Amino acid sequence: MTRSPTSIALDPLVGTPYRSIAPIGRGATGEVVEAEHRALGKTVAVKLLQRDLAGRPDVVDRMRLEGQTLARLEHENLVAVLDLQVTMEGRPYLVMERLRGRTLREELEVRGALPAAEAIDLARQALAGLGAAHEAGVVHRDVTLANLFLCEPRAGAVGRVLKLLDFGLAKVLGSAGGRAPKPLSASTEEGVTMGTPRFFSPEQASGSRVDARTDLYAMGIVLYTMVTGRGPFADLVDVEELLAAHRTLDPPRPSTIAPSPLPEGLDEVIARAMAKRPEDRFADAPSFALALDQARTPRPRWASTEPMPPILARRRA
């Protein structure tokens, strides 16, 4: 379907260095449009805060946090932010790289469950982006299929690059290197849940304190969904029942419902990522990624530290 250019009279970017070309999407707090730099002719994506929210200091501060977070990280697996400004009518806006492709949610809607090797590769890319954010003291808090974007391959490139989007609900925990952006002026109160319930960690579902391991739980759900074609609690539609499931229920092992055989050990990796207690999950994103590598390429028996079965020991004696 061909999208008609935004009318100049209705262009929300009038008076800025950019002009709107076409709408891309709309969310709870903002809209995203394709735009062009008037002088340079460079195509970008612009995220504008909704008009009725432009006077809300807390919402404006969240857009500032999102922009500063992504601008400081500059990682291949995070969408790049180029500028943060305000329109003539007082609407804050972020200028981002224009991505071509589709979200992971759209990918699964078209293809269903992905081959395990492909799913592991995409999960590792997402974990690389998350690892960079966590190292800078930032927790995403809303890792979902819709916030993971598969970019079309560039000329000469092999495979697609996955990028993590939308740090609008991010929480700043601080970092030793001082790379974290300034926290929100008014921090989220304990007991207030933020994010997407389908991907809530047990601590989010309980309104408890979150840290980087909250994002790892969500990545466990993402990986579970990629290899099975359905979420771990897909049959639940009531929000309260869904939150209770995150807190107390263990979903079926992915290998029991996946349409294709999974590598030995992948069930255990996903189960650990989705452990109910944060301390039972992986310590960080690199540890999660390493476990995925080991599940994809199991170590030979001789490399194991486990005792050799007696029958094999007798044969080699």
C-alpha positions as CSV (number, residue, x, y, z in Angstrom):
1,M,0.0,0.0,0.0
2,T,1.4,3.4,-1.0
3,R,1.5,5.9,1.8
4,S,0.8,9.5,0.8
5,P,3.1,12.3,2.1
6,T,1.9,14.1,5.2
7,S,0.2,17.4,4.4
8,I,2.5,20.4,4.9
9,A,-0.3,22.2,6.8
10,L,-0.6,19.2,9.2
11,D,3.2,18.5,9.4
12,P,4.1,18.4,13.1
13,L,7.7,19.1,12.2
14,V,7.1,22.5,10.7
15,G,9.7,24.9,12.0
16,T,12.3,22.1,12.6
17,P,15.1,21.0,10.4
18,Y,12.9,18.1,9.3
19,R,9.8,17.6,7.2
20,S,7.4,14.6,7.6
21,I,7.1,12.1,4.8
22,A,4.7,9.4,6.1
23,P,3.5,7.9,9.3
24,I,5.3,4.8,10.6
25,G,3.4,3.9,13.8
26,R,1.6,5.2,16.9
27,G,2.0,4.1,20.5
28,A,0.5,5.0,23.9
29,T,2.6,8.2,24.3
30,G,3.8,9.1,20.9
31,E,3.8,8.7,17.2
32,V,6.6,7.8,14.8
33,V,6.9,9.3,11.3
34,E,9.4,8.9,8.5
35,A,11.0,12.3,7.9
36,E,13.7,13.9,5.8
37,H,16.3,16.5,6.8
38,R,15.4,19.6,4.8
39,A,19.0,20.6,4.0
40,L,20.8,17.2,3.8
41,G,18.0,15.1,2.3
42,K,18.8,12.3,4.8
43,T,15.8,10.0,5.7
44,V,15.3,9.4,9.4
45,A,12.6,8.3,11.8
46,V,11.1,10.9,14.2
47,K,9.3,10.0,17.4
48,L,7.1,12.8,18.7
49,L,5.3,13.0,22.0
50,Q,1.6,13.2,21.7
51,R,0.2,16.8,21.9
52,D,-1.9,16.1,25.0
53,L,1.2,14.7,26.9
54,A,3.6,17.5,25.9
55,G,2.7,19.4,29.1
56,R,3.4,16.4,31.4
57,P,6.8,16.8,33.0
58,D,7.1,13.1,33.9
59,V,6.4,11.9,30.3
60,V,8.7,14.6,28.8
61,D,11.4,13.4,31.2
62,R,10.9,9.8,30.1
63,M,11.6,10.8,26.5
64,R,14.7,12.7,27.6
65,L,15.9,9.5,29.4
66,E,15.2,7.4,26.3
67,G,17.1,9.8,24.1
68,Q,20.1,10.1,26.4
69,T,20.3,6.4,26.9
70,L,20.4,5.4,23.3
71,A,22.6,8.3,22.2
72,R,25.3,7.3,24.8
73,L,25.3,3.6,24.0
74,E,25.9,3.6,20.2
75,H,25.6,-0.2,19.9
76,E,24.9,-2.2,16.7
77,N,22.0,-3.9,18.4
78,L,20.4,-0.7,19.7
79,V,18.5,1.8,17.5
80,A,20.6,4.9,17.1
81,V,19.3,8.2,18.3
82,L,20.7,11.3,16.5
83,D,19.0,14.2,18.2
84,L,16.5,15.4,20.8
85,Q,14.6,18.6,20.2
86,V,11.2,20.3,20.7
87,T,8.8,21.4,17.9
88,M,7.3,24.9,17.6
89,E,4.2,23.7,19.4
90,G,6.2,22.4,22.3
91,R,6.2,18.7,21.5
92,P,9.5,16.9,22.3
93,Y,10.8,14.6,19.6
94,L,13.6,12.1,19.0
95,V,15.4,11.8,15.7
96,M,16.5,8.2,15.1
97,E,18.0,6.1,12.3
98,R,15.4,4.9,9.8
99,L,15.1,1.1,10.0
100,R,13.9,-1.1,7.2
101,G,12.4,-4.5,8.0
102,R,9.8,-5.7,10.5
103,T,9.5,-6.5,14.2
104,L,10.1,-9.9,15.6
105,R,6.3,-10.1,16.4
106,E,5.5,-9.5,12.7
107,E,8.2,-12.1,11.7
108,L,6.6,-14.8,13.9
109,E,3.1,-13.9,12.7
110,V,4.3,-14.7,9.1
111,R,6.6,-17.6,9.7
112,G,5.5,-19.2,13.0
113,A,8.2,-20.9,15.1
114,L,11.8,-20.3,13.9
115,P,14.5,-22.9,13.5
116,A,16.5,-23.2,16.8
117,A,19.8,-22.0,15.3
118,E,18.2,-18.8,13.9
119,A,16.3,-18.2,17.2
120,I,19.5,-18.5,19.2
121,D,21.3,-16.1,16.9
122,L,18.6,-13.5,17.2
123,A,18.5,-14.0,21.0
124,R,22.3,-13.5,21.2
125,Q,22.0,-10.2,19.3
126,A,19.3,-9.0,21.6
127,L,21.4,-10.0,24.6
128,A,24.3,-8.1,23.2
129,G,22.2,-4.9,23.1
130,L,20.9,-5.5,26.5
131,G,24.3,-6.2,27.9
132,A,25.5,-2.8,26.6
133,A,22.5,-1.1,28.3
134,H,23.0,-3.0,31.6
135,E,26.7,-2.2,31.6
136,A,25.7,1.5,31.4
137,G,23.3,1.0,34.4
138,V,20.0,1.0,32.4
139,V,17.3,-1.7,32.6
140,H,14.9,-1.8,29.6
141,R,11.8,-3.1,31.5
142,D,9.8,-3.7,28.3
143,V,11.7,-6.3,26.2
144,T,9.0,-7.7,23.9
145,L,8.6,-9.1,20.4
146,A,7.3,-5.8,19.3
147,N,10.4,-4.0,20.6
148,L,12.9,-6.2,18.8
149,F,13.3,-5.2,15.1
150,L,14.8,-7.3,12.3
151,C,16.5,-5.0,9.8
152,E,16.7,-5.9,6.2
153,P,20.2,-7.0,5.2
154,R,22.5,-4.3,3.9
155,A,24.3,-4.7,0.6
156,G,27.1,-7.2,1.0
157,A,26.0,-8.1,4.6
158,V,25.3,-11.7,5.7
159,G,22.1,-12.1,7.7
160,R,19.9,-9.6,9.4
161,V,20.7,-7.3,12.3
162,L,18.4,-7.3,15.3
163,K,17.9,-4.0,17.1
164,L,16.3,-3.3,20.5
165,L,13.9,-0.4,20.4
166,D,11.9,1.8,22.8
167,F,13.6,2.6,26.0
168,G,10.6,4.7,27.1
169,L,10.1,2.6,30.2
170,A,13.8,2.3,31.1
171,K,15.0,2.5,34.7
172,V,18.4,3.9,35.6
173,L,20.3,2.0,38.2
174,G,23.6,3.8,37.8
175,S,27.0,2.5,36.7
176,A,30.5,2.5,38.0
177,G,31.8,4.2,34.9
178,G,29.3,7.1,35.0
179,R,27.9,6.2,31.6
180,A,24.3,6.1,32.8
181,P,22.1,9.1,31.9
182,K,20.5,11.2,34.6
183,P,17.7,9.3,36.3
184,L,14.1,10.5,36.1
185,S,13.2,13.5,38.3
186,A,10.4,11.4,39.9
187,S,11.4,7.8,40.1
188,T,8.8,5.0,39.7
189,E,7.4,4.1,43.1
190,E,7.8,0.6,44.4
191,G,4.6,-1.4,43.8
192,V,3.9,0.4,40.5
193,T,4.1,-2.1,37.5
194,M,5.4,-0.9,34.2
195,G,5.8,-2.9,31.0
196,T,3.9,-5.5,29.0
197,P,2.2,-8.1,31.1
198,R,2.9,-11.0,28.6
199,F,6.6,-10.4,29.2
200,F,6.5,-9.4,32.9
201,S,9.1,-10.9,35.3
202,P,7.8,-12.3,38.6
203,E,9.1,-9.2,40.3
204,Q,7.3,-6.9,37.9
205,A,4.1,-9.0,38.4
206,S,4.6,-8.5,42.2
207,G,5.4,-4.8,42.0
208,S,8.8,-5.5,43.5
209,R,12.2,-4.0,42.8
210,V,13.7,-4.8,39.3
211,D,17.2,-5.0,38.0
212,A,19.0,-6.3,34.9
213,R,17.7,-9.9,35.5
214,T,14.2,-8.6,34.8
215,D,15.2,-8.1,31.2
216,L,16.8,-11.6,31.1
217,Y,13.5,-13.2,32.2
218,A,11.7,-11.3,29.3
219,M,14.4,-12.6,26.9
220,G,13.6,-16.1,28.1
221,I,10.0,-15.6,27.1
222,V,11.1,-14.2,23.7
223,L,13.3,-17.2,23.1
224,Y,10.6,-19.6,24.3
225,T,8.2,-18.0,21.8
226,M,10.6,-18.0,18.9
227,V,11.3,-21.8,19.1
228,T,7.7,-22.9,20.0
229,G,5.6,-20.3,18.0
230,R,3.6,-19.4,21.1
231,G,4.2,-17.7,24.4
232,P,4.6,-19.7,27.7
233,F,1.2,-18.6,29.0
234,A,-0.6,-18.0,25.7
235,D,-3.8,-19.6,26.9
236,L,-4.3,-17.0,29.6
237,V,-6.2,-13.8,28.7
238,D,-7.1,-12.4,32.1
239,V,-4.3,-10.1,33.3
240,E,-4.5,-11.1,36.9
241,E,-4.2,-14.8,36.0
242,L,-1.3,-14.0,33.7
243,L,0.5,-12.1,36.5
244,A,-0.1,-15.0,38.8
245,A,1.3,-17.4,36.3
246,H,4.5,-15.4,36.0
247,R,4.8,-15.5,39.8
248,T,4.0,-19.2,40.4
249,L,3.7,-21.4,37.3
250,D,6.3,-23.2,35.2
251,P,5.3,-23.4,31.6
252,P,5.6,-26.6,29.5
253,R,9.2,-27.4,28.5
254,P,9.8,-25.8,25.0
255,S,10.9,-29.2,23.6
256,T,7.5,-30.7,24.4
257,I,5.6,-28.2,22.2
258,A,8.1,-27.0,19.6
259,P,7.3,-28.1,16.1
260,S,10.9,-29.1,15.4
261,P,13.5,-30.8,17.6
262,L,15.5,-28.5,19.8
263,P,19.2,-28.7,20.7
264,E,19.9,-30.7,23.9
265,G,20.2,-28.3,26.8
266,L,18.1,-25.5,25.3
267,D,15.2,-26.3,27.7
268,E,17.5,-25.8,30.6
269,V,18.8,-22.5,29.3
270,I,15.3,-21.1,28.8
271,A,14.2,-22.5,32.2
272,R,17.0,-20.8,34.0
273,A,16.4,-17.5,32.2
274,M,12.7,-17.7,33.3
275,A,13.5,-18.8,36.9
276,K,11.0,-17.3,39.4
277,R,13.7,-15.9,41.7
278,P,16.1,-13.4,40.1
279,E,19.1,-15.0,41.9
280,D,18.4,-18.3,40.1
281,R,18.7,-16.7,36.6
282,F,21.8,-15.9,34.7
283,A,23.9,-13.3,36.4
284,D,24.1,-11.1,33.3
285,A,23.4,-11.0,29.5
286,P,26.9,-12.4,28.5
287,S,26.4,-15.4,30.7
288,F,23.0,-16.1,29.1
289,A,24.6,-15.7,25.6
290,L,27.4,-18.1,26.5
291,A,24.9,-20.7,27.7
292,L,23.1,-20.4,24.3
293,D,26.4,-21.0,22.5
294,Q,27.0,-24.1,24.6
295,A,23.5,-25.4,23.9
296,R,23.9,-24.8,20.2
297,T,27.3,-26.6,20.1
298,P,27.4,-29.1,22.9
299,R,30.9,-30.0,24.3
300,P,32.3,-33.4,23.3
301,R,32.0,-36.0,26.0
302,W,35.7,-35.9,26.7
303,A,35.5,-32.3,27.6
304,S,33.0,-32.9,30.3
305,T,34.0,-32.9,34.0
306,E,31.3,-35.4,34.8
307,P,32.4,-39.0,35.8
308,M,32.6,-41.4,32.8
309,P,29.8,-44.0,32.9
310,P,31.1,-47.3,34.3
311,I,30.4,-49.2,31.1
312,L,32.5,-46.8,29.0
313,A,35.3,-46.8,31.6
314,R,35.5,-50.7,31.4
315,R,35.7,-50.6,27.6
316,R,38.6,-48.1,27.7
317,A,40.5,-50.0,30.5
